[in-house]
């Protein structure tokens, strides 16, 4: 299998974009793009599976990436969800580090974060 | 102004759909649809403003509604956000009703809700 020159963060970002907007692709685009993104097959392997040229797979994968990115540029939903998830993680950590001595403080912090999340929705 | 035969829940639902997916409409569609949805003008008033027929406005508004609904049918993002918002409201209420006697219970409940929200993201 060909090694891809693609960093982990980039893969995660593409996966999030696909998770949010993938249903807006056609069935054919999803079929090909999933092999690239989720099954991690090389372009040549996908080309064989789908019965189109390697260049055809390359173009389709690139186009799908652009389509998903253009939805994010307009709707910013991935960005919004990451922000909410981070706030919730902070809340979880506070609960993990909970100490009975400062329950007042922690409850106030949780309330503040909860309000921030509601405002971010 | 013409009274619209449209319930409050329906308006709220349309407003949420527009809030989430409105940026996927064209500028012209947004211009007309906002007058209908946000400024609450009648079809005749919008027709005068925009310089198209009342029937043209009617068709455009209907078409915009369908476009926004079709995005929701595919992505379910409004449904997901409503679910998260409801969970956060429960959390807020728990904090409002906080009583020092049962801080252990409330913190466990908050942790459970927080995990539910993360899973729903």
gemmi code that builds the backbone of each chain (N, CA, C; Angstrom):
import gemmi

chains = {
    "A": [
        ("UNK", (0.841, -1.204, 0.000), (0.000, 0.000, 0.000), (0.877, 1.256, 0.000)),
        ("UNK", (0.503, 2.240, -0.837), (1.254, 3.496, -0.898), (1.149, 4.249, 0.420)),
        ("UNK", (2.268, 4.800, 0.875), (2.216, 5.642, 2.068), (1.713, 7.022, 1.668)),
        ("UNK", (0.757, 7.518, 2.407), (0.215, 8.842, 2.075), (0.989, 9.936, 2.803)),
        ("UNK", (1.229, 11.045, 2.097), (1.915, 12.177, 2.716), (0.845, 13.103, 3.301)),
        ("UNK", (0.264, 12.668, 4.393), (-0.864, 13.393, 4.974), (-0.764, 13.252, 6.489)),
        ("UNK", (-0.754, 14.367, 7.194), (-0.587, 14.329, 8.652), (-1.831, 13.846, 9.362)),
        ("UNK", (-1.669, 13.458, 10.625), (-2.787, 12.934, 11.414), (-3.890, 13.973, 11.571)),
        ("UNK", (-3.490, 15.233, 11.836), (-4.497, 16.280, 12.018), (-5.319, 16.489, 10.760)),
        ("UNK", (-4.640, 16.349, 9.623), (-5.338, 16.545, 8.357), (-6.360, 15.430, 8.136)),
        ("UNK", (-5.974, 14.214, 8.499), (-6.899, 13.087, 8.371), (-8.109, 13.294, 9.281)),
        ("UNK", (-7.825, 13.698, 10.518), (-8.904, 13.927, 11.480), (-9.847, 15.016, 10.979)),
        ("UNK", (-9.253, 16.068, 10.426), (-10.068, 17.171, 9.912), (-10.958, 16.704, 8.759)),
        ("UNK", (-10.361, 15.919, 7.849), (-11.136, 15.394, 6.719), (-12.252, 14.469, 7.214)),
        ("UNK", (-11.928, 13.670, 8.245), (-12.923, 12.738, 8.781), (-14.085, 13.494, 9.417)),
        ("UNK", (-13.762, 14.589, 10.118), (-14.818, 15.407, 10.730), (-15.686, 16.061, 9.656)),
        ("UNK", (-15.023, 16.590, 8.638), (-15.777, 17.209, 7.545), (-16.702, 16.190, 6.895)),
        ("UNK", (-16.191, 14.970, 6.708), (-17.003, 13.925, 6.078), (-18.141, 13.521, 7.005)),
        ("UNK", (-17.856, 13.466, 8.301), (-18.873, 13.110, 9.279), (-20.026, 14.119, 9.240)),
        ("UNK", (-19.695, 15.387, 9.076), (-20.735, 16.426, 9.097), (-21.472, 16.577, 7.771)),
        ("UNK", (-20.709, 16.586, 6.689), (-21.304, 16.964, 5.406), (-21.321, 15.838, 4.376)),
        ("UNK", (-20.814, 14.669, 4.754), (-20.705, 13.562, 3.795), (-22.017, 13.204, 3.108)),
        ("UNK", (-23.127, 13.343, 3.859), (-24.420, 12.972, 3.263), (-24.812, 13.884, 2.110)),
        ("UNK", (-24.084, 14.990, 1.938), (-24.394, 15.894, 0.821), (-23.660, 15.487, -0.456)),
        ("UNK", (-22.797, 14.486, -0.354), (-22.151, 13.949, -1.555), (-23.085, 12.932, -2.226)),
        ("UNK", (-22.834, 12.631, -3.487), (-23.630, 11.594, -4.171), (-23.182, 10.220, -3.662)),
        ("UNK", (-24.000, 9.206, -3.926), (-23.656, 7.846, -3.494), (-22.311, 7.413, -4.090)),
        ("UNK", (-22.104, 7.737, -5.352), (-20.850, 7.358, -6.012), (-19.660, 8.051, -5.353)),
        ("UNK", (-19.803, 9.362, -5.085), (-18.719, 10.105, -4.419), (-18.429, 9.506, -3.043)),
        ("UNK", (-19.480, 9.199, -2.304), (-19.286, 8.614, -0.968), (-18.562, 7.276, -1.069)),
        ("UNK", (-18.980, 6.451, -2.046), (-18.408, 5.116, -2.229), (-16.891, 5.207, -2.432)),
        ("UNK", (-16.489, 6.149, -3.277), (-15.060, 6.290, -3.575), (-14.324, 6.979, -2.416)),
        ("UNK", (-14.918, 8.055, -1.914), (-14.230, 8.857, -0.894), (-14.036, 8.072, 0.403)),
        ("UNK", (-14.990, 7.208, 0.728), (-14.854, 6.397, 1.952), (-13.681, 5.428, 1.854)),
        ("UNK", (-13.453, 4.917, 0.657), (-12.315, 4.007, 0.491), (-10.998, 4.740, 0.725)),
        ("UNK", (-10.984, 6.017, 0.302), (-9.801, 6.842, 0.490), (-9.638, 7.234, 1.957)),
        ("UNK", (-10.726, 7.702, 2.549), (-10.637, 8.312, 3.875), (-10.734, 7.292, 4.998)),
        ("UNK", (-11.702, 6.400, 4.932), (-11.972, 5.514, 6.062), (-11.236, 4.181, 5.934)),
        ("UNK", (-11.142, 3.664, 4.707), (-10.465, 2.374, 4.543), (-8.984, 2.566, 4.234)),
        ("UNK", (-8.615, 3.838, 3.984), (-7.208, 4.179, 3.803), (-6.552, 3.436, 2.648)),
        ("UNK", (-7.300, 3.189, 1.583), (-6.723, 2.524, 0.407), (-5.964, 3.537, -0.446)),
        ("UNK", (-4.991, 3.064, -1.213), (-4.263, 3.953, -2.127), (-5.143, 4.265, -3.333)),
        ("UNK", (-4.784, 5.311, -4.063), (-5.555, 5.690, -5.249), (-5.618, 4.539, -6.247)),
        ("UNK", (-4.488, 3.816, -6.394), (-4.455, 2.702, -7.357), (-5.394, 1.583, -6.925)),
        ("UNK", (-5.387, 1.288, -5.634), (-6.288, 0.236, -5.139), (-7.753, 0.614, -5.360)),
        ("UNK", (-8.062, 1.884, -5.071), (-9.450, 2.340, -5.267), (-9.812, 2.265, -6.747)),
        ("UNK", (-8.866, 2.705, -7.600), (-9.097, 2.677, -9.052), (-9.476, 1.268, -9.499)),
        ("UNK", (-8.743, 0.274, -8.990), (-9.041, -1.125, -9.330), (-10.438, -1.528, -8.856)),
        ("UNK", (-10.743, -1.194, -7.594), (-12.054, -1.549, -7.015), (-13.214, -0.955, -7.792)),
        ("UNK", (-13.048, 0.331, -8.161), (-14.172, 1.070, -8.738), (-14.230, 0.904, -10.255)),
        ("UNK", (-13.086, 0.571, -10.847), (-13.057, 0.408, -12.298), (-12.952, 1.717, -13.042)),
        ("UNK", (-12.299, 2.713, -12.424), (-11.976, 3.944, -13.138), (-10.458, 4.155, -13.042)),
        ("UNK", (-9.945, 5.150, -13.771), (-8.493, 5.354, -13.788), (-8.016, 5.918, -12.447)),
        ("UNK", (-6.712, 5.752, -12.186), (-6.118, 6.321, -10.977), (-6.306, 7.838, -10.966)),
        ("UNK", (-6.148, 8.454, -12.144), (-6.337, 9.906, -12.248), (-7.785, 10.285, -11.934)),
        ("UNK", (-8.709, 9.440, -12.384), (-10.130, 9.685, -12.107), (-10.414, 9.664, -10.616)),
        ("UNK", (-9.811, 8.688, -9.901), (-9.982, 8.609, -8.452), (-9.381, 9.856, -7.810)),
        ("UNK", (-8.169, 10.208, -8.255), (-7.479, 11.385, -7.720), (-8.356, 12.632, -7.831)),
        ("UNK", (-8.936, 12.842, -9.024), (-9.765, 14.027, -9.248), (-11.013, 13.995, -8.376)),
        ("UNK", (-11.617, 12.812, -8.286), (-12.859, 12.689, -7.516), (-12.600, 12.946, -6.026)),
        ("UNK", (-11.509, 12.375, -5.514), (-11.168, 12.561, -4.093), (-10.907, 14.040, -3.805)),
        ("UNK", (-10.180, 14.685, -4.721), (-9.860, 16.101, -4.547), (-11.140, 16.943, -4.577)),
        ("UNK", (-12.001, 16.600, -5.533), (-13.258, 17.344, -5.661), (-14.125, 17.166, -4.408)),
        ("UNK", (-14.207, 15.945, -3.902), (-14.998, 15.692, -2.681), (-14.452, 16.528, -1.525)),
        ("UNK", (-13.134, 16.552, -1.380), (-12.518, 17.348, -0.319), (-12.920, 18.809, -0.431)),
        ("UNK", (-12.893, 19.333, -1.664), (-13.267, 20.737, -1.877), (-14.736, 20.986, -1.555)),
        ("UNK", (-15.580, 20.043, -1.942), (-17.020, 20.199, -1.676), (-17.255, 20.265, -0.165)),
        ("UNK", (-16.638, 19.327, 0.570), (-16.830, 19.288, 2.023), (-16.291, 20.557, 2.673)),
        ("UNK", (-15.139, 21.014, 2.201), (-14.562, 22.251, 2.751), (-15.432, 23.471, 2.456)),
        ("UNK", (-16.048, 23.479, 1.296), (-16.862, 24.648, 0.945), (-18.122, 24.698, 1.817)),
        ("UNK", (-18.643, 23.533, 2.195), (-19.778, 23.542, 3.143), (-19.329, 24.094, 4.489)),
        ("UNK", (-18.144, 23.672, 4.942), (-17.644, 24.152, 6.233), (-17.393, 25.667, 6.196)),
        ("UNK", (-16.877, 26.151, 5.059), (-16.633, 27.597, 4.946), (-17.928, 28.390, 5.097)),
        ("UNK", (-19.028, 27.790, 4.638), (-20.309, 28.495, 4.733), (-20.987, 28.284, 6.083)),
        ("UNK", (-20.907, 27.084, 6.632), (-21.720, 26.763, 7.823), (-20.925, 26.724, 9.134)),
        ("UNK", (-19.606, 26.497, 9.068), (-18.744, 26.476, 10.271), (-19.208, 25.502, 11.351)),
        ("UNK", (-19.851, 24.416, 10.965), (-20.419, 23.525, 11.981), (-19.364, 22.662, 12.651)),
        ("UNK", (-18.334, 22.260, 11.917), (-17.253, 21.476, 12.527), (-16.539, 22.328, 13.563)),
        ("UNK", (-16.226, 23.561, 13.174), (-15.563, 24.496, 14.093), (-16.389, 24.675, 15.369)),
        ("UNK", (-17.686, 24.851, 15.214), (-18.571, 25.059, 16.347), (-18.592, 23.818, 17.251)),
        ("UNK", (-18.653, 22.639, 16.647), (-18.694, 21.417, 17.437), (-17.391, 21.177, 18.191)),
        ("UNK", (-16.261, 21.501, 17.550), (-14.977, 21.325, 18.234), (-14.918, 22.237, 19.456)),
        ("UNK", (-15.392, 23.464, 19.291), (-15.398, 24.418, 20.405), (-16.256, 23.899, 21.561)),
        ("UNK", (-17.429, 23.364, 21.247), (-18.325, 22.832, 22.286), (-17.691, 21.627, 22.969)),
        ("UNK", (-17.103, 20.750, 22.162), (-16.488, 19.540, 22.712), (-15.353, 19.899, 23.668)),
        ("UNK", (-14.566, 20.917, 23.306), (-13.474, 21.346, 24.176), (-13.994, 21.875, 25.509)),
        ("UNK", (-15.069, 22.643, 25.461), (-15.645, 23.172, 26.702), (-16.154, 22.026, 27.583)),
        ("UNK", (-16.770, 21.040, 26.949), (-17.280, 19.902, 27.723), (-16.134, 19.096, 28.326)),
        ("UNK", (-15.022, 19.018, 27.599), (-13.861, 18.292, 28.136), (-13.330, 18.993, 29.382)),
        ("UNK", (-13.301, 20.334, 29.344), (-12.873, 21.102, 30.518), (-13.789, 20.777, 31.699)),
        ("UNK", (-15.092, 20.732, 31.409), (-16.062, 20.420, 32.458), (-15.811, 19.022, 33.029)),
        ("UNK", (-15.573, 18.069, 32.172), (-15.278, 16.695, 32.603), (-14.035, 16.638, 33.490)),
        ("UNK", (-13.009, 17.390, 33.074), (-11.766, 17.403, 33.851), (-12.002, 17.991, 35.236)),
        ("UNK", (-12.813, 19.041, 35.281), (-13.130, 19.641, 36.570), (-13.819, 18.632, 37.473)),
        ("UNK", (-14.701, 17.846, 36.896), (-15.406, 16.837, 37.682), (-14.441, 15.727, 38.123)),
        ("UNK", (-13.499, 15.387, 37.236), (-12.497, 14.376, 37.589), (-11.651, 14.838, 38.776)),
        ("UNK", (-11.331, 16.144, 38.774), (-10.468, 16.679, 39.821), (-11.267, 17.196, 41.019)),
        ("UNK", (-12.520, 16.830, 41.049), (-13.412, 17.338, 42.083), (-12.889, 17.033, 43.483)),
        ("UNK", (-12.964, 18.067, 44.306), (-12.538, 17.940, 45.693), (-13.643, 18.564, 46.551)),
        ("UNK", (-14.121, 17.796, 47.528), (-15.285, 18.234, 48.303), (-15.106, 19.624, 48.928)),
        ("UNK", (-13.856, 20.005, 49.146), (-13.602, 21.299, 49.786), (-14.094, 22.483, 48.968)),
        ("UNK", (-14.028, 22.342, 47.628), (-14.356, 23.512, 46.814), (-15.568, 23.273, 45.903)),
        ("UNK", (-16.573, 22.637, 46.441), (-17.725, 22.315, 45.567), (-18.441, 23.563, 45.072)),
        ("UNK", (-18.432, 24.627, 45.873), (-19.086, 25.882, 45.455), (-18.431, 26.423, 44.183)),
        ("UNK", (-17.093, 26.444, 44.220), (-16.349, 26.984, 43.084), (-16.591, 26.150, 41.834)),
        ("UNK", (-16.524, 24.843, 41.993), (-16.677, 23.972, 40.827), (-18.083, 24.113, 40.236)),
        ("UNK", (-19.075, 24.227, 41.073), (-20.445, 24.357, 40.570), (-20.626, 25.672, 39.815)),
        ("UNK", (-19.993, 26.734, 40.321), (-20.056, 28.015, 39.606), (-19.354, 27.913, 38.249)),
        ("UNK", (-18.204, 27.223, 38.244), (-17.473, 27.048, 36.984), (-18.301, 26.241, 35.983)),
        ("UNK", (-18.937, 25.186, 36.478), (-19.745, 24.349, 35.589), (-20.903, 25.163, 35.012)),
        ("UNK", (-21.515, 25.970, 35.863), (-22.610, 26.819, 35.382), (-22.127, 27.767, 34.285)),
        ("UNK", (-20.955, 28.367, 34.504), (-20.408, 29.307, 33.517), (-20.145, 28.594, 32.183)),
        ("UNK", (-19.505, 27.425, 32.265), (-19.212, 26.688, 31.034), (-20.496, 26.263, 30.335)),
        ("UNK", (-21.452, 25.812, 31.125), (-22.731, 25.396, 30.551), (-23.386, 26.553, 29.801)),
        ("UNK", (-23.334, 27.748, 30.386), (-23.903, 28.922, 29.714), (-23.124, 29.263, 28.441)),
        ("UNK", (-21.808, 29.136, 28.511), (-20.987, 29.387, 27.314), (-21.368, 28.431, 26.192)),
        ("UNK", (-21.612, 27.173, 26.558), (-21.973, 26.178, 25.540), (-23.324, 26.528, 24.921)),
        ("UNK", (-24.294, 26.877, 25.782), (-25.619, 27.221, 25.257), (-25.508, 28.415, 24.305)),
        ("UNK", (-24.687, 29.401, 24.670), (-24.509, 30.563, 23.789), (-23.835, 30.171, 22.474)),
        ("UNK", (-22.976, 29.152, 22.536), (-22.248, 28.740, 21.325), (-23.119, 27.901, 20.389)),
        ("UNK", (-24.255, 27.434, 20.875), (-25.111, 26.556, 20.060), (-25.827, 27.339, 18.967)),
    ],
    "B": [
        ("UNK", (-51.078, 44.341, 7.225), (-50.282, 43.138, 6.921), (-51.152, 41.879, 6.988)),
        ("UNK", (-50.990, 41.003, 6.038), (-51.759, 39.743, 6.034), (-51.383, 38.877, 7.233)),
        ("UNK", (-52.392, 38.307, 7.860), (-52.101, 37.369, 8.940), (-51.673, 36.041, 8.320)),
        ("UNK", (-50.580, 35.524, 8.822), (-50.097, 34.250, 8.265), (-50.695, 33.073, 9.029)),
        ("UNK", (-51.067, 32.047, 8.300), (-51.619, 30.847, 8.933), (-50.450, 29.915, 9.232)),
        ("UNK", (-49.684, 30.274, 10.243), (-48.454, 29.533, 10.519), (-48.250, 29.577, 12.036)),
        ("UNK", (-48.103, 28.408, 12.661), (-47.993, 28.332, 14.126), (-46.628, 28.775, 14.612)),
        ("UNK", (-46.537, 29.090, 15.902), (-45.282, 29.565, 16.476), (-44.175, 28.523, 16.328)),
        ("UNK", (-44.514, 27.247, 16.584), (-43.506, 26.192, 16.477), (-42.962, 26.080, 15.063)),
        ("UNK", (-43.861, 26.296, 14.105), (-43.442, 26.198, 12.711), (-42.469, 27.330, 12.364)),
        ("UNK", (-42.762, 28.528, 12.896), (-41.867, 29.670, 12.657), (-40.501, 29.395, 13.283)),
        ("UNK", (-40.522, 28.899, 14.516), (-39.275, 28.609, 15.219), (-38.463, 27.558, 14.457)),
        ("UNK", (-39.160, 26.560, 13.963), (-38.488, 25.490, 13.214), (-37.852, 26.049, 11.936)),
        ("UNK", (-38.617, 26.894, 11.234), (-38.087, 27.505, 10.009), (-36.886, 28.399, 10.324)),
        ("UNK", (-36.979, 29.118, 11.456), (-35.892, 30.016, 11.846), (-34.625, 29.214, 12.167)),
        ("UNK", (-34.806, 28.082, 12.838), (-33.657, 27.225, 13.151), (-33.043, 26.661, 11.871)),
        ("UNK", (-33.894, 26.209, 10.974), (-33.388, 25.667, 9.709), (-32.615, 26.743, 8.955)),
        ("UNK", (-33.149, 27.967, 8.973), (-32.476, 29.058, 8.272), (-31.162, 29.402, 8.967)),
        ("UNK", (-31.183, 29.356, 10.287), (-29.971, 29.649, 11.054), (-28.856, 28.654, 10.701)),
        ("UNK", (-29.217, 27.401, 10.527), (-28.212, 26.371, 10.254), (-27.779, 26.315, 8.801)),
        ("UNK", (-28.746, 26.386, 7.898), (-28.433, 26.102, 6.492), (-28.626, 27.301, 5.566)),
        ("UNK", (-29.024, 28.448, 6.127), (-29.329, 29.613, 5.298), (-28.188, 30.020, 4.375)),
        ("UNK", (-26.956, 29.854, 4.852), (-25.804, 30.266, 4.040), (-25.660, 29.439, 2.764)),
        ("UNK", (-26.410, 28.343, 2.674), (-26.349, 27.529, 1.456), (-27.338, 28.024, 0.393)),
        ("UNK", (-28.150, 29.014, 0.738), (-29.029, 29.631, -0.262), (-28.248, 30.691, -1.034)),
        ("UNK", (-28.762, 31.092, -2.192), (-28.121, 32.172, -2.943), (-28.449, 33.512, -2.252)),
        ("UNK", (-27.692, 34.547, -2.606), (-27.937, 35.860, -2.011), (-29.366, 36.335, -2.279)),
        ("UNK", (-29.831, 36.087, -3.492), (-31.192, 36.513, -3.848), (-32.224, 35.752, -3.007)),
        ("UNK", (-32.037, 34.454, -2.879), (-32.965, 33.648, -2.058), (-32.965, 34.139, -0.612)),
        ("UNK", (-31.753, 34.396, -0.087), (-31.665, 34.882, 1.295), (-32.394, 36.215, 1.455)),
        ("UNK", (-32.179, 37.112, 0.475), (-32.773, 38.452, 0.524), (-34.293, 38.371, 0.630)),
        ("UNK", (-34.887, 37.499, -0.202), (-36.346, 37.367, -0.203), (-36.821, 36.591, 1.029)),
        ("UNK", (-36.144, 35.475, 1.328), (-36.607, 34.589, 2.412), (-36.519, 35.286, 3.774)),
        ("UNK", (-35.512, 36.129, 3.958), (-35.392, 36.842, 5.240), (-36.551, 37.813, 5.454)),
        ("UNK", (-37.022, 38.412, 4.378), (-38.166, 39.314, 4.518), (-39.405, 38.548, 4.959)),
        ("UNK", (-39.516, 37.317, 4.456), (-40.653, 36.461, 4.822), (-40.505, 35.964, 6.260)),
        ("UNK", (-39.309, 35.465, 6.585), (-39.114, 34.750, 7.854), (-38.790, 35.695, 9.013)),
        ("UNK", (-37.854, 36.603, 8.797), (-37.360, 37.403, 9.907), (-38.094, 38.729, 10.031)),
        ("UNK", (-38.429, 39.336, 8.889), (-39.123, 40.628, 8.962), (-40.632, 40.446, 8.957)),
        ("UNK", (-41.067, 39.195, 8.711), (-42.484, 38.847, 8.806), (-43.358, 39.671, 7.862)),
        ("UNK", (-42.848, 40.011, 6.685), (-43.655, 40.749, 5.707), (-44.579, 39.785, 4.954)),
        ("UNK", (-45.676, 40.318, 4.451), (-46.586, 39.496, 3.646), (-45.984, 39.287, 2.260)),
        ("UNK", (-46.501, 38.281, 1.551), (-45.996, 37.998, 0.199), (-46.147, 39.220, -0.700)),
        ("UNK", (-47.278, 39.947, -0.561), (-47.507, 41.130, -1.405), (-46.485, 42.226, -1.103)),
        ("UNK", (-46.215, 42.424, 0.184), (-45.224, 43.441, 0.562), (-43.833, 43.082, 0.014)),
        ("UNK", (-43.465, 41.802, 0.143), (-42.162, 41.374, -0.372), (-42.123, 41.554, -1.890)),
        ("UNK", (-43.221, 41.182, -2.551), (-43.307, 41.314, -4.015), (-43.027, 42.759, -4.428)),
        ("UNK", (-43.628, 43.705, -3.712), (-43.408, 45.133, -3.996), (-41.942, 45.514, -3.789)),
        ("UNK", (-41.365, 45.066, -2.655), (-39.965, 45.398, -2.339), (-39.002, 44.876, -3.395)),
        ("UNK", (-39.240, 43.632, -3.808), (-38.269, 42.948, -4.659), (-38.526, 43.222, -6.138)),
        ("UNK", (-39.767, 43.583, -6.446), (-40.104, 43.844, -7.844), (-40.356, 42.592, -8.647)),
        ("UNK", (-40.891, 41.555, -7.974), (-41.371, 40.375, -8.702), (-42.819, 40.141, -8.295)),
        ("UNK", (-43.486, 39.209, -8.981), (-44.907, 38.984, -8.700), (-45.095, 38.312, -7.336)),
        ("UNK", (-46.308, 38.452, -6.804), (-46.638, 37.803, -5.538), (-46.461, 36.288, -5.683)),
        ("UNK", (-46.870, 35.764, -6.839), (-46.722, 34.325, -7.092), (-45.245, 33.931, -7.120)),
        ("UNK", (-44.414, 34.824, -7.676), (-42.972, 34.572, -7.726), (-42.378, 34.484, -6.328)),
        ("UNK", (-42.803, 35.388, -5.448), (-42.341, 35.358, -4.061), (-42.809, 34.059, -3.405)),
        ("UNK", (-44.096, 33.744, -3.604), (-44.672, 32.521, -3.021), (-43.839, 31.297, -3.408)),
        ("UNK", (-43.522, 31.173, -4.691), (-42.767, 30.015, -5.180), (-41.355, 29.997, -4.584)),
        ("UNK", (-40.737, 31.164, -4.542), (-39.363, 31.248, -4.030), (-39.300, 30.875, -2.541)),
        ("UNK", (-40.255, 31.408, -1.780), (-40.297, 31.110, -0.336), (-40.498, 29.616, -0.118)),
        ("UNK", (-41.418, 29.041, -0.888), (-41.711, 27.608, -0.765), (-40.475, 26.785, -1.123)),
        ("UNK", (-39.823, 27.198, -2.204), (-38.636, 26.482, -2.655), (-37.505, 26.568, -1.607)),
        ("UNK", (-37.312, 27.748, -1.029), (-36.284, 27.909, 0.011), (-36.585, 26.989, 1.195)),
        ("UNK", (-37.849, 26.953, 1.608), (-38.242, 26.081, 2.714), (-37.882, 24.631, 2.410)),
        ("UNK", (-38.161, 24.201, 1.193), (-37.853, 22.819, 0.802), (-36.347, 22.554, 0.785)),
        ("UNK", (-35.591, 23.530, 0.288), (-34.129, 23.367, 0.243), (-33.592, 23.191, 1.656)),
        ("UNK", (-34.022, 24.073, 2.574), (-33.524, 24.006, 3.956), (-33.926, 22.680, 4.607)),
        ("UNK", (-35.172, 22.247, 4.358), (-35.629, 20.971, 4.928), (-34.850, 19.789, 4.364)),
        ("UNK", (-34.493, 19.874, 3.097), (-33.775, 18.735, 2.501), (-32.352, 18.631, 3.084)),
        ("UNK", (-31.748, 19.769, 3.440), (-30.448, 19.697, 4.132), (-30.619, 19.048, 5.501)),
        ("UNK", (-31.676, 19.416, 6.214), (-31.904, 18.842, 7.538), (-32.175, 17.335, 7.440)),
        ("UNK", (-32.911, 16.931, 6.417), (-33.191, 15.494, 6.250), (-31.906, 14.702, 6.066)),
        ("UNK", (-30.920, 15.351, 5.428), (-29.647, 14.654, 5.203), (-28.702, 14.763, 6.395)),
        ("UNK", (-28.657, 15.932, 7.044), (-27.624, 16.168, 8.060), (-28.119, 16.105, 9.513)),
        ("UNK", (-29.416, 16.317, 9.728), (-30.016, 16.235, 11.086), (-29.317, 17.125, 12.110)),
        ("UNK", (-28.772, 18.261, 11.695), (-27.992, 19.081, 12.634), (-28.878, 19.884, 13.568)),
        ("UNK", (-30.040, 20.318, 13.090), (-30.957, 21.053, 13.962), (-31.453, 20.114, 15.059)),
        ("UNK", (-31.835, 18.910, 14.653), (-32.320, 17.913, 15.616), (-31.253, 17.638, 16.685)),
        ("UNK", (-30.008, 17.489, 16.241), (-28.910, 17.211, 17.156), (-28.692, 18.374, 18.133)),
        ("UNK", (-28.750, 19.597, 17.614), (-28.534, 20.762, 18.463), (-29.657, 20.926, 19.489)),
        ("UNK", (-30.890, 20.651, 19.080), (-32.010, 20.755, 20.022), (-31.820, 19.755, 21.148)),
        ("UNK", (-31.383, 18.545, 20.796), (-31.157, 17.509, 21.807), (-30.075, 17.939, 22.801)),
        ("UNK", (-28.981, 18.525, 22.288), (-27.887, 18.974, 23.157), (-28.355, 20.122, 24.046)),
        ("UNK", (-29.085, 21.054, 23.451), (-29.563, 22.210, 24.201), (-30.479, 21.762, 25.342)),
        ("UNK", (-31.329, 20.780, 25.085), (-32.222, 20.278, 26.133), (-31.432, 19.654, 27.281)),
        ("UNK", (-30.394, 18.904, 26.953), (-29.567, 18.284, 27.995), (-28.877, 19.361, 28.843)),
        ("UNK", (-28.393, 20.406, 28.172), (-27.733, 21.484, 28.904), (-28.724, 22.232, 29.797)),
        ("UNK", (-29.965, 22.358, 29.325), (-30.985, 23.022, 30.150), (-31.244, 22.226, 31.416)),
        ("UNK", (-31.266, 20.903, 31.295), (-31.452, 20.044, 32.468), (-30.307, 20.295, 33.449)),
        ("UNK", (-29.092, 20.374, 32.909), (-27.916, 20.627, 33.742), (-28.028, 21.975, 34.462)),
        ("UNK", (-28.453, 22.992, 33.715), (-28.626, 24.323, 34.305), (-29.645, 24.285, 35.444)),
        ("UNK", (-30.749, 23.576, 35.223), (-31.798, 23.484, 36.247), (-31.276, 22.802, 37.497)),
        ("UNK", (-30.461, 21.771, 37.284), (-29.883, 21.072, 38.425), (-29.012, 22.021, 39.241)),
        ("UNK", (-28.259, 22.865, 38.549), (-27.401, 23.828, 39.242), (-28.243, 24.882, 39.948)),
        ("UNK", (-29.354, 25.273, 39.304), (-30.245, 26.252, 39.937), (-30.823, 25.698, 41.238)),
        ("UNK", (-31.127, 24.398, 41.211), (-31.761, 23.777, 42.384), (-30.730, 23.181, 43.342)),
        ("UNK", (-29.485, 23.562, 43.127), (-28.391, 22.982, 43.912), (-28.602, 23.184, 45.418)),
        ("UNK", (-28.356, 22.107, 46.112), (-28.473, 22.134, 47.570), (-27.227, 21.443, 48.124)),
        ("UNK", (-26.545, 22.135, 49.009), (-25.236, 21.649, 49.472), (-25.298, 20.219, 50.013)),
        ("UNK", (-26.475, 19.818, 50.500), (-26.603, 18.481, 51.080), (-26.297, 17.367, 50.080)),
        ("UNK", (-26.650, 17.608, 48.811), (-26.511, 16.498, 47.857), (-25.529, 16.813, 46.726)),
        ("UNK", (-24.420, 17.418, 47.081), (-23.481, 17.794, 46.005), (-22.897, 16.576, 45.292)),
        ("UNK", (-22.740, 15.469, 45.994), (-22.220, 14.250, 45.354), (-23.152, 13.786, 44.230)),
        ("UNK", (-24.444, 13.785, 44.551), (-25.431, 13.315, 43.570), (-25.445, 14.238, 42.360)),
        ("UNK", (-25.449, 15.558, 42.609), (-25.552, 16.510, 41.513), (-24.311, 16.421, 40.613)),
        ("UNK", (-23.142, 16.232, 41.225), (-21.924, 16.151, 40.416), (-21.925, 14.889, 39.557)),
        ("UNK", (-22.435, 13.807, 40.111), (-22.549, 12.576, 39.308), (-23.522, 12.761, 38.152)),
        ("UNK", (-24.638, 13.454, 38.445), (-25.624, 13.708, 37.391), (-25.025, 14.584, 36.292)),
        ("UNK", (-24.281, 15.612, 36.707), (-23.676, 16.513, 35.725), (-22.680, 15.756, 34.856)),
        ("UNK", (-21.902, 14.897, 35.486), (-20.947, 14.095, 34.726), (-21.675, 13.216, 33.702)),
        ("UNK", (-22.766, 12.604, 34.119), (-23.519, 11.722, 33.221), (-24.060, 12.525, 32.026)),
        ("UNK", (-24.646, 13.696, 32.319), (-25.199, 14.517, 31.235), (-24.083, 14.987, 30.313)),
        ("UNK", (-22.961, 15.399, 30.906), (-21.836, 15.854, 30.100), (-21.370, 14.756, 29.143)),
        ("UNK", (-21.308, 13.527, 29.645), (-20.906, 12.409, 28.781), (-21.939, 12.154, 27.677)),
        ("UNK", (-23.210, 12.275, 28.047), (-24.267, 12.098, 27.040), (-24.120, 13.129, 25.926)),
        ("UNK", (-23.781, 14.369, 26.328), (-23.640, 15.434, 25.323), (-22.456, 15.131, 24.411)),
        ("UNK", (-21.333, 14.741, 25.007), (-20.153, 14.431, 24.189), (-20.478, 13.308, 23.199)),
        ("UNK", (-21.211, 12.311, 23.684), (-21.581, 11.208, 22.778), (-22.515, 11.678, 21.655)),
        ("UNK", (-23.338, 12.698, 21.977), (-24.300, 13.191, 20.978), (-23.640, 14.088, 19.947)),
        ("UNK", (-22.404, 14.523, 20.206), (-21.726, 15.454, 19.288), (-21.251, 14.742, 18.026)),
    ],
}
model = gemmi.Model(1)
for chain_id, residues in chains.items():
    chain = gemmi.Chain(chain_id)
    for i, (resn, *xyz) in enumerate(residues, 1):
        res = gemmi.Residue()
        res.name, res.seqid = resn, gemmi.SeqId(i, " ")
        for name, pos in zip(("N", "CA", "C"), xyz):
            atom = gemmi.Atom()
            atom.name, atom.element = name, gemmi.Element(name[0])
            atom.pos, atom.b_iso = gemmi.Position(*pos), 0.0
            res.add_atom(atom)
        chain.add_residue(res)
    model.add_chain(chain)
structure = gemmi.Structure()
structure.add_model(model)
structure.setup_entities()
